Every structure is written in structure tokens, then in C-alpha cells.
Amino acid sequence: MKGLVVSLLLLVVMAYVMLEPCQALTCQDVTSNLAPCGNYLTGKGAATQQCCTGVQKLNGLANNTANRRLACNCMKANASRLKGLRYELINQLPSRCGVGLSFTIDLNKCNSIP
């Protein structure tokens, strides 16, 4: 019996160690990481190093379907606050910052992002 308890305890510990920690993404994360990109997204400037650092960090945080969809929906909610937003620049931004995406960001189809 003691051996069974030890084995079960060992399995629980191994499962805990093997699980990847999950970090929840918030709209505040999206907003704060993309804030330095305002000039680029309105066509008034280049993608700065600060902007690209935010894009790269956001890419790391949006590490699953739910987080990518949340990020898209947050961008959609904030889009009206950015006067002169050029939607075509949204999809160009990741590549400008060295981030490869396997999908297109369409603020009208956030729930179809993989």
C-alpha cells in the first residue's frame, strides 16, 4: 500500500513539473504592448524599436488560440480610439518587427484566428 501511495505521489509531482505554466493575456497587455506602434499604424512613422519590442512580447504572450483571439478582439475594441488607423498596416507590423505569423489578422474575423 505504501508503495502505491509513493507511486501516485510521484506521478502527481511529475505531471505538475511537466505542465507548462499558463500566463493569462489581458487587454491591458495588448494595449500597453501596441501603444508605441500608434504612429506606424496610422502611417505617420516607422515601426520603432520600442514598438517592435512590444509586438515581440505580445507574440510570446499570445501563445494559444484563445490568447490570439483575445488579442485580436482587444485590438478591435481599441481600433476606434486610434484616429486614422490603416488596417492594412496591422498585418504588415509583425513582419516589420521580425515576427512571423501563420495567419492573417482580420479585426472583423477575430474568432476565426487559429
FIMARZA-315397 format. One line per 10 residues: number of its first residue (from 1); their letters; for each residue x, y, z of N, C-alpha, C. Coordinates in Angstrom, 1 decimal, padded with zeros to 4 digits, m for minus. Example, Ala and Ser with C-alpha at 12.3 -4.5 7.8 and 13.67 -1.06 7.14 Angstrom:
// FIMARZA-315397
1> AS> 013.2:m005.7:007.8:012.3:m004.5:007.8:013.2:m003.3:007.8 ~ 012.8:m002.2:007.1:013.7:m001.1:007.1:012.9:000.0:007.9
// end
This chain:
// FIMARZA-315397
1> MKGLVVSLLL> 000.8:m001.2:000.0:000.0:000.0:000.0:000.9:001.3:000.0 ~ 001.9:001.2:000.8:002.8:002.4:000.9:003.5:002.6:m000.4 ~ 003.8:001.6:m001.1:004.5:001.7:m002.5:003.5:002.3:m003.5 ~ 002.2:002.0:m003.4:001.2:002.6:m004.3:001.0:004.1:m004.0 ~ 001.0:004.5:m002.8:000.9:005.9:m002.4:002.1:006.7:m002.9 ~ 003.3:006.1:m002.7:004.5:006.8:m003.2:004.5:006.9:m004.7 ~ 004.0:005.8:m005.4:004.0:005.9:m006.9:003.0:006.9:m007.3 ~ 001.8:007.0:m006.7:000.8:008.0:m007.1:001.3:009.4:m006.8 ~ 002.0:009.6:m005.7:002.6:010.9:m005.4:003.6:011.3:m006.4 ~ 004.5:010.4:m006.8:005.5:010.6:m007.8:004.9:011.0:m009.1
11> LVVMAYVMLE> 003.8:010.3:m009.5:003.1:010.6:m010.8:002.5:012.1:m010.7 ~ 001.9:012.4:m009.6:001.4:013.8:m009.5:002.5:014.8:m009.6 ~ 003.6:014.6:m008.9:004.7:015.5:m009.0:005.3:015.6:m010.4 ~ 005.4:014.5:m011.1:005.9:014.5:m012.5:004.9:015.3:m013.4 ~ 003.6:015.1:m013.2:002.6:015.8:m014.0:002.7:017.3:m013.8 ~ 002.9:017.7:m012.6:003.0:019.1:m012.2:004.2:019.7:m012.8 ~ 005.3:019.0:m012.8:006.6:019.6:m013.4:006.5:019.7:m014.9 ~ 005.8:018.7:m015.5:005.7:018.7:m017.0:004.8:019.7:m017.5 ~ 003.8:020.2:m016.7:002.8:021.1:m017.3:003.5:022.5:m017.5 ~ 003.3:023.1:m018.6:003.8:024.4:m019.0:003.0:025.4:m018.3
21> PCQALTCQDV> 003.6:026.4:m017.6:002.9:027.4:m016.9:002.1:028.2:m017.9 ~ 000.9:028.5:m017.6:000.0:029.3:m018.5:m000.2:030.7:m018.0 ~ 000.2:031.6:m018.8:000.1:033.0:m018.5:m001.2:033.6:m019.2 ~ m002.0:034.2:m018.4:m003.3:034.8:m018.9:m002.9:036.1:m019.6 ~ m003.4:036.3:m020.8:m003.3:037.6:m021.5:m004.5:038.5:m021.2 ~ m004.2:039.7:m021.1:m005.3:040.7:m020.8:m005.3:041.8:m021.9 ~ m006.4:042.5:m022.0:m006.5:043.6:m022.9:m005.5:044.7:m022.6 ~ m005.2:044.8:m021.3:m004.2:045.8:m020.9:m002.8:045.4:m021.5 ~ m002.5:044.1:m021.5:m001.2:043.7:m022.1:m001.2:044.1:m023.6 ~ m002.3:043.8:m024.3:m002.3:044.1:m025.7:m002.1:045.6:m025.9
31> TSNLAPCGNY> m002.9:046.4:m025.2:m002.9:047.9:m025.3:m001.5:048.4:m025.0 ~ m000.9:048.0:m023.9:000.4:048.6:m023.5:001.5:048.1:m024.4 ~ 001.4:046.9:m025.0:002.5:046.5:m025.9:002.4:047.1:m027.3 ~ 001.2:047.4:m027.7:001.0:048.0:m029.0:001.0:049.6:m029.0 ~ 000.9:050.2:m027.8:000.8:051.6:m027.7:001.9:052.3:m028.5 ~ 003.2:051.8:m028.4:004.3:052.5:m029.1:004.2:052.4:m030.6 ~ 003.2:051.6:m031.1:003.1:051.4:m032.6:002.0:052.4:m033.2 ~ 001.5:053.3:m032.4:000.4:054.2:m033.0:000.8:054.9:m034.2 ~ 002.0:055.5:m034.2:002.5:056.3:m035.4:002.6:055.4:m036.6 ~ 003.1:054.2:m036.4:003.2:053.3:m037.6:001.8:052.9:m038.1
41> LTGKGAATQQ> 000.9:052.5:m037.2:m000.4:052.0:m037.6:m001.3:053.1:m038.2 ~ m000.9:054.4:m038.0:m001.6:055.4:m038.7:m000.9:056.0:m039.9 ~ 000.2:055.4:m040.2:001.0:055.8:m041.4:001.8:057.0:m041.2 ~ 002.0:057.4:m039.9:002.8:058.6:m039.6:004.2:058.4:m039.2 ~ 004.7:057.2:m039.2:006.0:056.9:m038.8:006.4:055.5:m039.0 ~ 007.6:055.2:m038.7:008.1:053.8:m038.9:007.8:053.0:m037.6 ~ 008.0:051.7:m037.7:007.9:050.8:m036.6:009.2:050.9:m035.8 ~ 009.1:051.6:m034.6:010.3:051.8:m033.8:010.7:050.6:m033.1 ~ 011.9:050.6:m032.5:012.4:049.5:m031.7:011.4:049.2:m030.5 ~ 010.9:050.3:m029.9:010.0:050.1:m028.8:008.7:049.4:m029.2
51> CCTGVQKLNG> 008.2:049.8:m030.4:007.1:049.2:m031.0:007.3:047.7:m031.2 ~ 008.4:047.4:m031.9:008.8:046.0:m032.2:009.0:045.2:m030.9 ~ 009.6:045.7:m029.9:009.7:045.0:m028.7:008.4:044.6:m028.1 ~ 007.4:045.5:m028.2:006.0:045.2:m027.8:005.4:044.2:m028.6 ~ 005.6:044.2:m029.9:005.0:043.2:m030.8:005.6:041.9:m030.5 ~ 006.9:041.8:m030.3:007.5:040.5:m030.0:007.0:040.0:m028.6 ~ 006.9:040.8:m027.7:006.4:040.4:m026.4:005.0:039.9:m026.5 ~ 004.1:040.7:m027.2:002.7:040.3:m027.4:002.7:038.9:m028.1 ~ 003.5:038.7:m029.1:003.5:037.4:m029.8:003.8:036.3:m028.8 ~ 004.7:036.5:m027.9:005.0:035.5:m026.9:003.9:035.2:m026.0
61> LANNTANRRL> 003.1:036.3:m025.6:002.0:036.1:m024.7:000.8:035.5:m025.4 ~ 000.6:035.7:m026.7:m000.5:035.2:m027.4:m000.1:033.8:m028.0 ~ 000.1:032.9:m027.0:000.8:031.6:m027.4:m000.2:030.5:m027.6 ~ m001.5:030.8:m027.7:m002.5:029.8:m028.0:m003.7:030.4:m028.7 ~ m004.6:029.6:m029.2:m005.8:030.2:m029.9:m006.6:031.2:m029.1 ~ m006.9:030.8:m027.9:m007.7:031.7:m027.0:m007.0:033.1:m026.8 ~ m005.7:033.1:m026.6:m005.0:034.3:m026.4:m004.9:035.1:m027.6 ~ m004.7:034.4:m028.8:m004.6:035.2:m030.1:m005.9:035.8:m030.4 ~ m007.0:035.1:m030.1:m008.4:035.7:m030.4:m008.6:036.8:m029.4 ~ m008.2:036.7:m028.2:m008.4:037.8:m027.2:m007.6:039.0:m027.7
71> ACNCMKANAS> m006.4:038.8:m028.1:m005.6:039.9:m028.6:m006.3:040.6:m029.8 ~ m006.8:039.9:m030.7:m007.5:040.4:m031.8:m008.7:041.2:m031.4 ~ m009.5:040.7:m030.5:m010.7:041.4:m030.1:m010.3:042.6:m029.3 ~ m009.3:042.6:m028.6:m008.8:043.8:m027.8:m008.4:044.9:m028.8 ~ m007.7:044.5:m029.9:m007.3:045.4:m030.9:m008.5:046.0:m031.6 ~ m009.5:045.2:m031.8:m010.7:045.6:m032.5:m011.4:046.6:m031.6 ~ m011.5:046.4:m030.3:m012.1:047.3:m029.4:m011.4:048.6:m029.3 ~ m010.1:048.6:m029.4:m009.3:049.8:m029.3:m009.1:050.6:m030.6 ~ m009.5:049.9:m031.7:m009.3:050.5:m033.1:m010.0:051.8:m033.2 ~ m011.1:052.0:m032.7:m011.9:053.3:m032.8:m011.2:054.4:m032.1
81> RLKGLRYELI> m010.3:054.1:m031.2:m009.6:055.2:m030.4:m008.4:055.7:m031.2 ~ m008.0:054.9:m032.2:m006.8:055.3:m032.9:m007.2:056.0:m034.2 ~ m007.3:057.3:m034.2:m007.8:058.0:m035.4:m006.8:057.8:m036.6 ~ m007.4:057.5:m037.7:m006.6:057.3:m038.9:m005.9:055.9:m039.0 ~ m006.4:055.0:m038.2:m005.8:053.6:m038.3:m005.9:053.1:m039.7 ~ m004.8:052.6:m040.2:m004.7:052.0:m041.5:m004.7:050.5:m041.3 ~ m005.8:049.8:m041.6:m006.0:048.4:m041.3:m004.9:047.5:m042.0 ~ m004.5:048.0:m043.2:m003.5:047.1:m043.9:m002.2:047.1:m043.2 ~ m001.9:048.1:m042.4:m000.6:048.1:m041.7:m000.6:047.1:m040.5 ~ m001.8:046.8:m040.0:m001.9:045.8:m038.9:m001.2:044.5:m039.3
91> NQLPSRCGVG> m001.4:044.0:m040.5:m000.8:042.8:m040.9:000.6:042.9:m041.3 ~ 001.1:044.1:m041.7:002.5:044.3:m042.0:003.3:044.5:m040.8 ~ 002.7:044.9:m039.7:003.5:045.1:m038.5:004.3:044.0:m038.0 ~ 003.7:042.8:m037.8:004.5:041.6:m037.3:005.8:041.4:m038.2 ~ 005.7:041.4:m039.5:006.9:041.1:m040.3:007.9:042.2:m040.2 ~ 007.4:043.4:m040.1:008.3:044.6:m039.9:009.2:044.4:m038.7 ~ 008.6:043.7:m037.7:009.3:043.6:m036.4:009.9:042.2:m036.3 ~ 010.0:041.4:m037.4:010.6:040.1:m037.3:009.8:039.0:m036.7 ~ 008.5:039.2:m036.7:007.6:038.2:m036.1:006.9:037.5:m037.2 ~ 007.0:036.2:m037.4:006.3:035.5:m038.4:005.0:035.0:m037.9
101> LSFTIDLNKC> 003.9:035.3:m038.5:002.6:034.8:m038.2:002.1:033.8:m039.3 ~ 001.5:032.8:m038.9:001.0:031.8:m039.9:m000.5:032.1:m040.3 ~ m001.0:033.3:m039.9:m002.4:033.6:m040.1:m002.4:035.1:m040.4 ~ m003.5:035.6:m040.9:m003.8:037.0:m041.2:m004.7:037.5:m040.1 ~ m004.3:038.7:m039.6:m005.1:039.4:m038.6:m006.2:040.2:m039.3 ~ m007.5:039.8:m039.1:m008.6:040.5:m039.6:m009.5:040.8:m038.4 ~ m009.6:042.1:m038.1:m010.3:042.5:m036.9:m011.8:042.2:m037.0 ~ m012.3:041.9:m038.2:m013.7:041.5:m038.4:m013.9:040.0:m038.2 ~ m012.8:039.3:m038.1:m012.9:037.8:m038.0:m012.0:037.3:m036.9 ~ m012.0:037.9:m035.8:m011.1:037.5:m034.7:m011.4:036.1:m034.2
111> NSIP> m012.6:035.6:m034.2:m012.9:034.3:m033.7:m012.6:033.2:m034.7 ~ m012.0:033.6:m035.9:m011.6:032.5:m036.8:m010.0:032.4:m036.8 ~ m009.4:033.2:m036.0:m007.9:033.1:m035.9:m007.6:031.7:m035.2 ~ m006.6:031.0:m035.8:m006.2:029.7:m035.3:m005.4:029.8:m034.0
// end
